[in-house]
Amino acid sequence: MVYLPRLFADFCQYFDGKLSLRMTSTSEWTDLIMKFFAEQAAKMKMPVFYDYMLVDQIWRGEHQEIVFALEHEHKGADVNDLLNKEVAHLIDLRAQAKVGIFYPNLGDEKTLVNNISSRISYRALYVPIPNERYMFILGFTTRKMGHPAILFKAYFFDDHGKPTDLQEFTIRQA
């Protein structure tokens, strides 16, 4: 089983001081994110598959069930595009743990989070998939630490779209 809060802590620790939103290219950034999650899957002895049913990465369990699904969108996409593509892909796929990593504009955070919650809730009414857990990591540039940094906020939701936790972690940029 994938424990999302631990995965978030490992994610932040792994990337602390390694990335620069300004200097790391989009493809390099995405490759690093995919590599991190592939390494996590390897630790759990789960095979990794890429670009499965429009989802960036999945892990399969012992009986070929999807236990983890990941969507990552590096550059600031429009909130509606994120919701209608990346978030919809995650919601539509059956998996125990689902993660979306996005970098919205600061002013779009509340709209994005509220819409994610309502979309999961709506889907749960009509096509319930019990025991799914979601984590959406939002990244924002900041100087909170006195130098360039990235504030990551992890929003956690249950299978009915109910928020269950919010964690924040600021990492140094390279």
VODO-141288 format. One record per residue: residue number from 1; residue in one letter; y, z, x of N, C-alpha, C in turn. Coordinates in pm, whole numbers, padded with zeros to 5 digits, m for minus. Each point is the difference from the previous one (the first is absolute). Example, Ala and Ser with C-alpha at 12.3 -4.5 7.8 and 13.67 -1.06 7.14 Angstrom:
num = 1	residu = A	nv = m00569	nw = 00780	nu = 01319	cav = 00119	caw = 00000	cau = m00089	cv = 00120	cw = 00000	cu = 00090
num = 2	residu = S	nv = 00105	nw = m00072	nu = m00035	cav = 00119	caw = 00006	cau = 00082	cv = 00109	cw = 00073	cu = m00077
This chain:
num = 1	residu = M	nv = m00119	nw = 00000	nu = 00084	cav = 00119	caw = 00000	cau = m00084	cv = 00124	cw = 00000	cu = 00088
num = 2	residu = V	nv = 00100	nw = m00075	nu = m00042	cav = 00125	caw = m00011	cau = 00074	cv = 00097	cw = 00105	cu = m00055
num = 3	residu = Y	nv = 00046	nw = 00089	nu = 00087	cav = 00095	caw = 00104	cau = m00040	cv = 00140	cw = m00049	cu = 00037
num = 4	residu = L	nv = 00075	nw = m00042	nu = m00101	cav = 00128	caw = m00066	cau = 00023	cv = 00105	cw = 00086	cu = 00070
num = 5	residu = P	nv = 00018	nw = 00128	nu = m00033	cav = 00100	caw = 00079	cau = 00073	cv = m00029	cw = 00008	cu = 00151
num = 6	residu = R	nv = m00126	nw = 00012	nu = 00037	cav = m00037	caw = 00003	cau = 00142	cv = 00028	cw = m00136	cu = 00064
num = 7	residu = L	nv = m00030	nw = m00106	nu = m00073	cav = 00025	caw = m00135	cau = 00050	cv = 00150	cw = m00020	cu = 00026
num = 8	residu = F	nv = 00084	nw = 00052	nu = m00087	cav = 00145	caw = m00010	cau = 00019	cv = 00044	cw = 00075	cu = 00125
num = 9	residu = A	nv = m00051	nw = 00120	nu = 00020	cav = 00035	caw = 00078	cau = 00120	cv = m00044	cw = m00074	cu = 00126
num = 10	residu = D	nv = m00120	nw = m00056	nu = 00000	cav = m00049	caw = m00075	cau = 00115	cv = 00084	cw = m00125	cu = 00025
num = 11	residu = F	nv = 00039	nw = m00068	nu = m00108	cav = 00084	caw = m00119	cau = 00007	cv = 00132	cw = 00033	cu = 00071
num = 12	residu = C	nv = 00066	nw = 00105	nu = m00044	cav = 00129	caw = 00037	cau = 00058	cv = m00014	cw = 00042	cu = 00146
num = 13	residu = Q	nv = m00103	nw = 00077	nu = 00029	cav = m00023	caw = 00044	cau = 00138	cv = m00029	cw = m00120	cu = 00091
num = 14	residu = Y	nv = m00080	nw = m00092	nu = m00048	cav = m00039	caw = m00118	cau = 00077	cv = 00121	cw = m00087	cu = 00035
num = 15	residu = F	nv = 00091	nw = m00018	nu = m00093	cav = 00112	caw = m00091	cau = 00021	cv = 00125	cw = 00067	cu = 00056
num = 16	residu = D	nv = 00001	nw = 00130	nu = 00018	cav = 00117	caw = 00069	cau = 00052	cv = 00036	cw = m00054	cu = 00139
num = 17	residu = G	nv = 00120	nw = m00058	nu = 00011	cav = 00049	caw = m00053	cau = 00126	cv = m00054	cw = m00136	cu = 00039
num = 18	residu = K	nv = m00079	nw = m00063	nu = m00086	cav = m00064	caw = m00127	cau = 00036	cv = 00063	cw = m00124	cu = m00063
num = 19	residu = L	nv = 00076	nw = 00016	nu = m00105	cav = 00053	caw = m00115	cau = m00073	cv = 00152	cw = 00000	cu = m00003
num = 20	residu = S	nv = 00055	nw = m00120	nu = m00012	cav = 00143	caw = m00013	cau = m00020	cv = 00020	cw = m00100	cu = m00114
num = 21	residu = L	nv = 00062	nw = 00042	nu = m00106	cav = 00024	caw = m00091	cau = m00112	cv = 00085	cw = m00119	cu = 00040
num = 22	residu = R	nv = 00083	nw = 00017	nu = 00101	cav = 00088	caw = m00110	cau = 00041	cv = m00065	cw = m00091	cu = 00103
num = 23	residu = M	nv = m00085	nw = 00055	nu = 00085	cav = m00051	caw = m00079	cau = 00111	cv = m00144	cw = m00048	cu = m00017
num = 24	residu = T	nv = m00077	nw = 00064	nu = m00083	cav = m00138	caw = m00041	cau = m00020	cv = m00002	cw = m00114	cu = m00101
num = 25	residu = S	nv = m00063	nw = m00111	nu = 00035	cav = m00003	caw = m00113	cau = m00093	cv = m00085	cw = 00034	cu = m00122
num = 26	residu = T	nv = 00021	nw = m00073	nu = m00108	cav = m00074	caw = 00023	cau = m00124	cv = m00150	cw = m00012	cu = 00023
num = 27	residu = S	nv = m00043	nw = m00102	nu = 00073	cav = m00144	caw = m00019	cau = 00022	cv = m00057	cw = 00109	cu = 00089
num = 28	residu = E	nv = 00075	nw = 00041	nu = 00104	cav = m00047	caw = 00109	cau = 00086	cv = m00013	cw = 00130	cu = m00080
num = 29	residu = W	nv = 00100	nw = 00027	nu = m00082	cav = 00002	caw = 00122	cau = m00082	cv = m00122	cw = 00002	cu = m00092
num = 30	residu = T	nv = m00022	nw = m00110	nu = m00069	cav = m00114	caw = m00008	cau = m00092	cv = m00131	cw = 00013	cu = 00076
num = 31	residu = D	nv = m00011	nw = m00064	nu = 00115	cav = m00122	caw = 00012	cau = 00081	cv = m00026	cw = 00144	cu = 00041
num = 32	residu = L	nv = 00106	nw = 00072	nu = 00038	cav = m00015	caw = 00140	cau = 00039	cv = m00045	cw = 00087	cu = m00118
num = 33	residu = I	nv = 00057	nw = m00026	nu = m00116	cav = m00039	caw = 00075	cau = m00121	cv = m00146	cw = m00026	cu = m00032
num = 34	residu = M	nv = m00040	nw = m00128	nu = 00000	cav = m00140	caw = m00035	cau = m00030	cv = m00095	cw = 00060	cu = 00102
num = 35	residu = K	nv = 00041	nw = m00001	nu = 00127	cav = m00083	caw = 00059	cau = 00107	cv = m00020	cw = 00149	cu = m00023
num = 36	residu = F	nv = 00106	nw = 00071	nu = m00033	cav = m00012	caw = 00144	cau = m00025	cv = m00103	cw = 00026	cu = m00109
num = 37	residu = F	nv = 00011	nw = m00070	nu = m00112	cav = m00091	caw = 00025	cau = m00112	cv = m00143	cw = m00044	cu = 00034
num = 38	residu = A	nv = m00014	nw = m00107	nu = 00077	cav = m00134	caw = m00042	cau = 00043	cv = m00064	cw = 00106	cu = 00089
num = 39	residu = E	nv = 00080	nw = 00063	nu = 00086	cav = m00051	caw = 00108	cau = 00086	cv = m00044	cw = 00120	cu = m00085
num = 40	residu = Q	nv = 00075	nw = 00029	nu = m00104	cav = m00037	caw = 00110	cau = m00089	cv = m00133	cw = m00031	cu = m00070
num = 41	residu = A	nv = m00016	nw = m00124	nu = m00044	cav = m00125	caw = m00041	cau = m00064	cv = m00117	cw = 00011	cu = 00097
num = 42	residu = A	nv = 00022	nw = m00040	nu = 00124	cav = m00106	caw = 00007	cau = 00102	cv = m00044	cw = 00145	cu = 00022
num = 43	residu = K	nv = 00095	nw = 00093	nu = 00000	cav = m00035	caw = 00142	cau = 00015	cv = m00091	cw = 00047	cu = m00114
num = 44	residu = M	nv = 00018	nw = m00060	nu = m00117	cav = m00080	caw = 00038	cau = m00117	cv = m00121	cw = m00092	cu = m00016
num = 45	residu = K	nv = m00019	nw = m00091	nu = 00096	cav = m00112	caw = m00096	cau = m00001	cv = m00001	cw = m00087	cu = m00126
num = 46	residu = M	nv = 00116	nw = m00049	nu = m00036	cav = 00014	caw = m00088	cau = m00116	cv = 00043	cw = m00139	cu = 00046
num = 47	residu = P	nv = m00066	nw = m00103	nu = m00048	cav = 00042	caw = m00135	cau = 00037	cv = 00135	cw = m00036	cu = m00064
num = 48	residu = V	nv = 00078	nw = m00078	nu = 00073	cav = 00134	caw = m00040	cau = m00042	cv = m00001	cw = m00149	cu = m00033
num = 49	residu = F	nv = 00070	nw = m00034	nu = m00108	cav = 00015	caw = m00140	cau = m00040	cv = 00149	cw = m00025	cu = m00025
num = 50	residu = Y	nv = 00044	nw = m00120	nu = 00036	cav = 00140	caw = m00035	cau = m00013	cv = 00019	cw = m00106	cu = m00108
num = 51	residu = D	nv = 00116	nw = 00006	nu = m00066	cav = 00039	caw = m00098	cau = m00101	cv = m00107	cw = m00018	cu = m00108
num = 52	residu = Y	nv = m00047	nw = 00112	nu = m00052	cav = m00100	caw = m00001	cau = m00106	cv = 00072	cw = 00003	cu = m00135
num = 53	residu = M	nv = m00017	nw = m00102	nu = m00080	cav = 00061	caw = m00010	cau = m00133	cv = 00150	cw = 00032	cu = 00004
num = 54	residu = L	nv = 00068	nw = m00060	nu = 00096	cav = 00145	caw = 00014	cau = 00020	cv = 00043	cw = 00137	cu = 00051
num = 55	residu = V	nv = m00094	nw = 00085	nu = 00039	cav = 00032	caw = 00131	cau = 00057	cv = m00018	cw = m00011	cu = 00151
num = 56	residu = D	nv = 00094	nw = 00057	nu = 00076	cav = 00003	caw = m00018	cau = 00145	cv = m00125	cw = 00052	cu = 00071
num = 57	residu = Q	nv = m00048	nw = 00118	nu = m00040	cav = m00116	caw = 00058	cau = 00068	cv = m00078	cw = 00088	cu = m00096
num = 58	residu = I	nv = m00131	nw = m00008	nu = 00009	cav = m00086	caw = 00092	cau = m00076	cv = m00106	cw = 00056	cu = 00093
num = 59	residu = W	nv = m00055	nw = 00115	nu = m00040	cav = m00115	caw = 00058	cau = 00068	cv = m00111	cw = 00011	cu = m00104
num = 60	residu = R	nv = m00120	nw = m00027	nu = 00043	cav = m00114	caw = 00010	cau = m00090	cv = m00085	cw = 00119	cu = 00038
num = 61	residu = G	nv = m00056	nw = 00064	nu = m00103	cav = m00087	caw = 00115	cau = 00020	cv = m00145	cw = m00040	cu = 00018
num = 62	residu = E	nv = m00082	nw = 00099	nu = m00001	cav = m00143	caw = m00014	cau = 00024	cv = m00069	cw = m00098	cu = m00096
num = 63	residu = H	nv = 00046	nw = m00006	nu = m00124	cav = m00061	caw = m00087	cau = m00101	cv = 00087	cw = m00122	cu = m00031
num = 64	residu = Q	nv = 00084	nw = m00037	nu = 00097	cav = 00090	caw = m00114	cau = m00010	cv = 00113	cw = 00018	cu = m00101
num = 65	residu = E	nv = 00019	nw = 00121	nu = m00051	cav = 00114	caw = 00028	cau = m00087	cv = 00127	cw = 00004	cu = 00085
num = 66	residu = I	nv = 00111	nw = m00034	nu = m00061	cav = 00128	caw = 00006	cau = 00071	cv = 00049	cw = 00145	cu = m00007
num = 67	residu = V	nv = 00014	nw = 00062	nu = 00117	cav = 00045	caw = 00139	cau = 00002	cv = 00147	cw = 00012	cu = 00038
num = 68	residu = F	nv = 00055	nw = m00109	nu = 00055	cav = 00139	caw = 00006	cau = 00045	cv = 00061	cw = m00140	cu = m00010
num = 69	residu = A	nv = 00126	nw = m00006	nu = m00045	cav = 00073	caw = m00126	cau = m00008	cv = 00141	cw = 00022	cu = 00053
num = 70	residu = L	nv = 00049	nw = m00096	nu = 00078	cav = 00131	caw = 00012	cau = 00063	cv = 00083	cw = m00125	cu = m00026
num = 71	residu = E	nv = 00125	nw = 00022	nu = m00040	cav = 00101	caw = m00105	cau = m00008	cv = 00116	cw = 00041	cu = 00089
num = 72	residu = H	nv = 00049	nw = m00093	nu = 00081	cav = 00112	caw = 00029	cau = 00089	cv = 00100	cw = m00116	cu = m00009
num = 73	residu = E	nv = 00124	nw = 00033	nu = m00022	cav = 00107	caw = m00101	cau = m00003	cv = 00108	cw = 00049	cu = 00095
num = 74	residu = H	nv = 00015	nw = m00070	nu = 00114	cav = 00087	caw = 00049	cau = 00106	cv = 00149	cw = m00005	cu = m00034
num = 75	residu = K	nv = 00052	nw = m00113	nu = m00023	cav = 00145	caw = m00011	cau = m00019	cv = 00040	cw = 00024	cu = m00144
num = 76	residu = G	nv = 00120	nw = 00050	nu = m00018	cav = 00052	caw = 00039	cau = m00130	cv = m00013	cw = m00105	cu = m00109
num = 77	residu = A	nv = m00110	nw = 00002	nu = m00067	cav = m00021	caw = m00091	cau = m00113	cv = 00074	cw = 00054	cu = m00123
num = 78	residu = D	nv = 00028	nw = m00088	nu = m00090	cav = 00060	caw = 00037	cau = m00127	cv = m00095	cw = 00094	cu = m00076
num = 79	residu = V	nv = 00055	nw = 00100	nu = m00066	cav = m00082	caw = 00098	cau = m00072	cv = m00092	cw = m00068	cu = m00101
num = 80	residu = N	nv = 00052	nw = m00097	nu = m00074	cav = m00084	caw = m00069	cau = m00099	cv = m00115	cw = m00075	cu = 00066
num = 81	residu = D	nv = 00025	nw = m00061	nu = 00116	cav = m00108	caw = m00067	cau = 00073	cv = m00105	cw = 00101	cu = 00045
num = 82	residu = L	nv = 00044	nw = 00114	nu = 00051	cav = m00096	caw = 00104	cau = 00040	cv = m00085	cw = 00045	cu = m00118
num = 83	residu = L	nv = 00065	nw = 00024	nu = m00112	cav = m00073	caw = 00047	cau = m00119	cv = m00093	cw = m00107	cu = m00056
num = 84	residu = N	nv = 00048	nw = m00122	nu = m00008	cav = m00078	caw = m00107	cau = m00064	cv = m00107	cw = m00060	cu = 00089
num = 85	residu = K	nv = 00010	nw = 00022	nu = 00129	cav = m00101	caw = m00055	cau = 00091	cv = m00078	cw = 00114	cu = 00067
num = 86	residu = E	nv = 00061	nw = 00066	nu = 00094	cav = m00072	caw = 00098	cau = 00083	cv = m00055	cw = 00117	cu = m00083
num = 87	residu = V	nv = 00083	nw = 00062	nu = m00082	cav = m00044	caw = 00114	cau = m00081	cv = m00103	cw = m00046	cu = m00104
num = 88	residu = A	nv = 00025	nw = m00114	nu = m00063	cav = m00094	caw = m00052	cau = m00100	cv = m00137	cw = m00028	cu = 00062
num = 89	residu = H	nv = m00002	nw = m00053	nu = 00122	cav = m00128	caw = m00025	cau = 00068	cv = m00079	cw = 00130	cu = 00017
num = 90	residu = L	nv = 00069	nw = 00106	nu = 00041	cav = m00067	caw = 00128	cau = 00018	cv = m00050	cw = 00058	cu = m00132
num = 91	residu = I	nv = 00083	nw = m00004	nu = m00101	cav = m00037	caw = 00057	cau = m00129	cv = m00119	cw = m00074	cu = m00060
num = 92	residu = D	nv = m00004	nw = m00131	nu = 00016	cav = m00105	caw = m00081	cau = m00060	cv = m00135	cw = 00015	cu = 00069
num = 93	residu = L	nv = m00001	nw = 00039	nu = 00124	cav = m00123	caw = 00011	cau = 00076	cv = m00065	cw = 00137	cu = m00019
num = 94	residu = R	nv = m00129	nw = 00001	nu = m00018	cav = m00073	caw = 00126	cau = m00013	cv = m00030	cw = 00056	cu = 00139
num = 95	residu = A	nv = 00056	nw = 00116	nu = 00031	cav = m00023	caw = 00067	cau = 00128	cv = 00030	cw = 00148	cu = m00016
num = 96	residu = Q	nv = m00064	nw = 00083	nu = 00080	cav = 00022	caw = 00144	cau = m00009	cv = 00138	cw = 00041	cu = 00050
num = 97	residu = A	nv = 00043	nw = m00061	nu = 00111	cav = 00129	caw = 00034	cau = 00060	cv = 00079	cw = m00128	cu = 00022
num = 98	residu = K	nv = 00125	nw = 00002	nu = m00041	cav = 00085	caw = m00118	cau = 00011	cv = 00131	cw = 00038	cu = 00068
num = 99	residu = V	nv = 00042	nw = m00084	nu = 00094	cav = 00121	caw = 00029	cau = 00077	cv = 00090	cw = m00123	cu = 00000
num = 100	residu = G	nv = 00127	nw = 00022	nu = m00028	cav = 00102	caw = m00103	cau = 00013	cv = 00104	cw = 00050	cu = 00098
num = 101	residu = I	nv = 00041	nw = m00085	nu = 00093	cav = 00103	caw = 00036	cau = 00098	cv = 00111	cw = m00102	cu = m00012
num = 102	residu = F	nv = 00119	nw = 00048	nu = m00033	cav = 00113	caw = m00087	cau = m00025	cv = 00126	cw = 00057	cu = 00064
num = 103	residu = Y	nv = 00100	nw = m00085	nu = 00017	cav = 00126	caw = 00038	cau = 00063	cv = 00116	cw = m00046	cu = m00089
num = 104	residu = P	nv = 00017	nw = 00063	nu = m00115	cav = 00104	caw = m00044	cau = m00094	cv = 00138	cw = 00046	cu = 00047
num = 105	residu = N	nv = 00101	nw = m00053	nu = m00064	cav = 00134	caw = 00052	cau = 00021	cv = 00005	cw = 00140	cu = m00058
num = 106	residu = L	nv = 00078	nw = 00087	nu = 00062	cav = 00008	caw = 00139	cau = m00043	cv = 00035	cw = 00013	cu = m00147
num = 107	residu = G	nv = 00089	nw = m00083	nu = m00050	cav = 00041	caw = 00006	cau = m00140	cv = m00109	cw = m00042	cu = m00097
num = 108	residu = D	nv = m00106	nw = m00064	nu = 00048	cav = m00110	caw = m00047	cau = m00085	cv = m00116	cw = 00099	cu = m00010
num = 109	residu = E	nv = 00005	nw = 00106	nu = 00076	cav = m00113	caw = 00094	cau = 00007	cv = m00039	cw = 00056	cu = m00136
num = 110	residu = K	nv = 00094	nw = 00054	nu = m00072	cav = m00030	caw = 00063	cau = m00129	cv = m00057	cw = m00101	cu = m00100
num = 111	residu = T	nv = 00061	nw = m00118	nu = m00006	cav = m00049	caw = m00105	cau = m00090	cv = m00143	cw = m00038	cu = 00035
num = 112	residu = L	nv = m00027	nw = m00019	nu = 00128	cav = m00134	caw = m00038	cau = 00044	cv = m00102	cw = 00108	cu = m00034
num = 113	residu = V	nv = 00028	nw = 00123	nu = 00032	cav = m00094	caw = 00110	cau = m00024	cv = m00025	cw = 00019	cu = m00150
num = 114	residu = N	nv = 00105	nw = m00001	nu = m00080	cav = m00017	caw = 00017	cau = m00145	cv = m00082	cw = m00112	cu = m00061
num = 115	residu = N	nv = 00023	nw = m00123	nu = 00046	cav = m00075	caw = m00114	cau = m00052	cv = m00145	cw = 00002	cu = 00046
num = 116	residu = I	nv = m00026	nw = 00043	nu = 00121	cav = m00138	caw = 00014	cau = 00047	cv = m00074	cw = 00097	cu = m00091
num = 117	residu = S	nv = 00060	nw = 00114	nu = m00025	cav = m00062	caw = 00102	cau = m00086	cv = m00029	cw = m00055	cu = m00139
num = 118	residu = S	nv = 00098	nw = m00067	nu = m00059	cav = m00020	caw = m00050	cau = m00137	cv = m00103	cw = m00113	cu = m00005
num = 119	residu = R	nv = m00007	nw = m00081	nu = 00103	cav = m00099	caw = m00108	cau = 00002	cv = m00142	cw = 00054	cu = 00014
num = 120	residu = I	nv = m00018	nw = 00101	nu = 00084	cav = m00132	caw = 00062	cau = 00011	cv = m00038	cw = 00065	cu = m00132
num = 121	residu = S	nv = 00094	nw = 00070	nu = m00060	cav = m00022	caw = 00067	cau = m00129	cv = m00039	cw = m00099	cu = m00109
num = 122	residu = Y	nv = 00072	nw = m00110	nu = m00007	cav = m00028	caw = m00102	cau = m00101	cv = m00139	cw = m00058	cu = 00019
num = 123	residu = R	nv = m00036	nw = m00031	nu = 00123	cav = m00132	caw = m00054	cau = 00028	cv = m00109	cw = 00100	cu = m00038
num = 124	residu = A	nv = 00025	nw = 00128	nu = 00027	cav = m00099	caw = 00105	cau = m00031	cv = m00028	cw = 00010	cu = m00150
num = 125	residu = L	nv = 00098	nw = m00035	nu = m00084	cav = m00020	caw = 00003	cau = m00145	cv = m00099	cw = m00106	cu = m00046
num = 126	residu = Y	nv = 00007	nw = m00117	nu = 00064	cav = m00077	caw = m00114	cau = m00047	cv = m00124	cw = m00031	cu = 00083
num = 127	residu = V	nv = 00005	nw = 00030	nu = 00127	cav = m00115	caw = m00024	cau = 00088	cv = m00013	cw = 00121	cu = 00093
num = 128	residu = P	nv = m00048	nw = 00111	nu = m00053	cav = m00007	caw = 00121	cau = 00083	cv = m00104	cw = m00013	cu = 00112
num = 129	residu = I	nv = 00039	nw = 00040	nu = 00117	cav = m00091	caw = 00008	cau = 00114	cv = 00016	cw = 00142	cu = 00055
num = 130	residu = P	nv = m00091	nw = 00088	nu = m00040	cav = 00015	caw = 00141	cau = 00037	cv = m00008	cw = 00025	cu = 00150
num = 131	residu = N	nv = 00072	nw = 00102	nu = 00041	cav = m00003	caw = 00054	cau = 00136	cv = 00064	cw = m00087	cu = 00107
num = 132	residu = E	nv = 00075	nw = m00101	nu = m00039	cav = 00076	caw = m00076	cau = 00100	cv = 00117	cw = 00087	cu = 00046
num = 133	residu = R	nv = 00037	nw = m00017	nu = 00125	cav = 00116	caw = 00069	cau = 00055	cv = 00087	cw = m00103	cu = 00070
num = 134	residu = Y	nv = 00130	nw = 00017	nu = m00013	cav = 00097	caw = m00093	cau = 00057	cv = 00092	cw = 00073	cu = 00096
num = 135	residu = M	nv = 00039	nw = m00071	nu = 00106	cav = 00105	caw = 00048	cau = 00090	cv = 00090	cw = m00119	cu = 00030
num = 136	residu = F	nv = 00128	nw = 00016	nu = m00027	cav = 00098	caw = m00102	cau = 00033	cv = 00093	cw = 00058	cu = 00105
num = 137	residu = I	nv = m00002	nw = m00062	nu = 00117	cav = 00083	caw = 00043	cau = 00112	cv = 00123	cw = m00091	cu = 00003
num = 138	residu = L	nv = 00116	nw = 00062	nu = m00008	cav = 00126	caw = m00074	cau = 00007	cv = 00069	cw = 00035	cu = 00131
num = 139	residu = G	nv = 00042	nw = m00101	nu = 00075	cav = 00064	caw = 00022	cau = 00129	cv = 00147	cw = m00036	cu = m00004
num = 140	residu = F	nv = 00081	nw = 00087	nu = 00059	cav = 00146	caw = m00019	cau = 00002	cv = 00053	cw = 00028	cu = 00140
num = 141	residu = T	nv = 00094	nw = m00082	nu = 00047	cav = 00064	caw = 00030	cau = 00128	cv = 00093	cw = 00119	cu = m00019
num = 142	residu = T	nv = 00010	nw = 00078	nu = 00105	cav = 00086	caw = 00118	cau = m00003	cv = 00038	cw = 00037	cu = 00143
num = 143	residu = R	nv = 00099	nw = 00085	nu = 00010	cav = 00035	caw = 00061	cau = 00129	cv = m00016	cw = 00151	cu = m00013
num = 144	residu = K	nv = m00085	nw = 00039	nu = m00087	cav = m00022	caw = 00141	cau = m00034	cv = m00030	cw = 00086	cu = 00123
num = 145	residu = M	nv = m00061	nw = m00057	nu = 00100	cav = m00040	caw = 00075	cau = 00119	cv = 00101	cw = m00016	cu = 00113
num = 146	residu = G	nv = 00117	nw = m00058	nu = m00028	cav = 00101	caw = m00020	cau = 00102	cv = m00014	cw = m00130	cu = 00076
num = 147	residu = H	nv = m00102	nw = m00076	nu = m00031	cav = m00022	caw = m00132	cau = 00059	cv = m00075	cw = m00083	cu = m00104
num = 148	residu = P	nv = m00015	nw = m00130	nu = 00023	cav = m00068	caw = m00083	cau = m00100	cv = m00139	cw = 00055	cu = m00035
num = 149	residu = A	nv = m00022	nw = 00012	nu = m00129	cav = m00126	caw = 00057	cau = m00049	cv = m00039	cw = m00070	cu = m00130
num = 150	residu = I	nv = m00121	nw = 00029	nu = m00045	cav = m00049	caw = m00053	cau = m00127	cv = m00045	cw = 00119	cu = m00084
num = 151	residu = L	nv = 00058	nw = 00011	nu = m00118	cav = m00042	caw = 00101	cau = m00097	cv = m00108	cw = m00062	cu = m00087
num = 152	residu = F	nv = m00119	nw = 00057	nu = 00002	cav = m00108	caw = m00043	cau = m00087	cv = m00015	cw = 00101	cu = m00112
num = 153	residu = K	nv = 00000	nw = m00049	nu = m00122	cav = m00025	caw = 00084	cau = m00117	cv = m00129	cw = m00048	cu = m00064
num = 154	residu = A	nv = m00093	nw = 00091	nu = m00018	cav = m00128	caw = m00035	cau = m00062	cv = m00003	cw = 00059	cu = m00140
num = 155	residu = Y	nv = m00007	nw = m00087	nu = m00099	cav = m00011	caw = 00038	cau = m00140	cv = m00147	cw = m00012	cu = m00039
num = 156	residu = F	nv = m00055	nw = 00105	nu = m00057	cav = m00140	caw = 00003	cau = m00040	cv = m00009	cw = 00002	cu = m00153
num = 157	residu = F	nv = m00095	nw = m00078	nu = m00054	cav = m00021	caw = m00009	cau = m00144	cv = m00149	cw = 00011	cu = m00031
num = 158	residu = D	nv = m00030	nw = 00056	nu = m00117	cav = m00138	caw = 00003	cau = m00046	cv = m00031	cw = m00128	cu = m00077
num = 159	residu = D	nv = m00120	nw = m00006	nu = m00058	cav = m00044	caw = m00120	cau = m00070	cv = 00073	cw = m00026	cu = m00131
num = 160	residu = H	nv = 00087	nw = 00091	nu = m00042	cav = 00081	caw = m00019	cau = m00121	cv = 00148	cw = m00022	cu = 00032
num = 161	residu = G	nv = 00030	nw = m00017	nu = 00128	cav = 00139	caw = m00023	cau = 00040	cv = 00082	cw = 00126	cu = 00012
num = 162	residu = K	nv = m00064	nw = 00115	nu = m00013	cav = 00073	caw = 00127	cau = 00011	cv = 00024	cw = 00031	cu = 00148
num = 163	residu = P	nv = 00127	nw = 00024	nu = 00037	cav = 00027	caw = 00039	cau = 00139	cv = m00070	cw = 00131	cu = 00033
num = 164	residu = T	nv = m00068	nw = 00004	nu = 00113	cav = m00072	caw = 00121	cau = 00039	cv = 00058	cw = 00066	cu = 00124
num = 165	residu = D	nv = 00077	nw = m00077	nu = 00079	cav = 00056	caw = 00058	cau = 00123	cv = 00103	cw = m00097	cu = 00057
num = 166	residu = L	nv = 00088	nw = 00053	nu = 00081	cav = 00096	caw = m00079	cau = 00077	cv = 00007	cw = 00065	cu = 00137
num = 167	residu = Q	nv = m00024	nw = m00079	nu = 00104	cav = 00010	caw = 00050	cau = 00136	cv = 00096	cw = m00089	cu = 00077
num = 168	residu = E	nv = 00074	nw = 00060	nu = 00092	cav = 00095	caw = m00075	cau = 00082	cv = m00026	cw = 00033	cu = 00147
num = 169	residu = F	nv = 00020	nw = m00101	nu = 00081	cav = m00015	caw = 00018	cau = 00144	cv = 00092	cw = m00098	cu = 00069
num = 170	residu = T	nv = 00076	nw = 00046	nu = 00097	cav = 00089	caw = m00087	cau = 00076	cv = m00059	cw = m00022	cu = 00138
num = 171	residu = I	nv = m00011	nw = m00127	nu = 00039	cav = m00050	caw = m00032	cau = 00133	cv = 00110	cw = m00065	cu = 00082
num = 172	residu = R	nv = m00011	nw = 00015	nu = 00132	cav = 00095	caw = m00064	cau = 00091	cv = m00034	cw = m00149	cu = 00009
num = 173	residu = Q	nv = 00103	nw = m00083	nu = 00006	cav = m00023	caw = m00142	cau = 00028	cv = m00014	cw = m00017	cu = 00151
num = 174	residu = A	nv = m00068	nw = m00106	nu = 00041	cav = m00020	caw = m00028	cau = 00141	cv = 00133	cw = m00033	cu = 00065
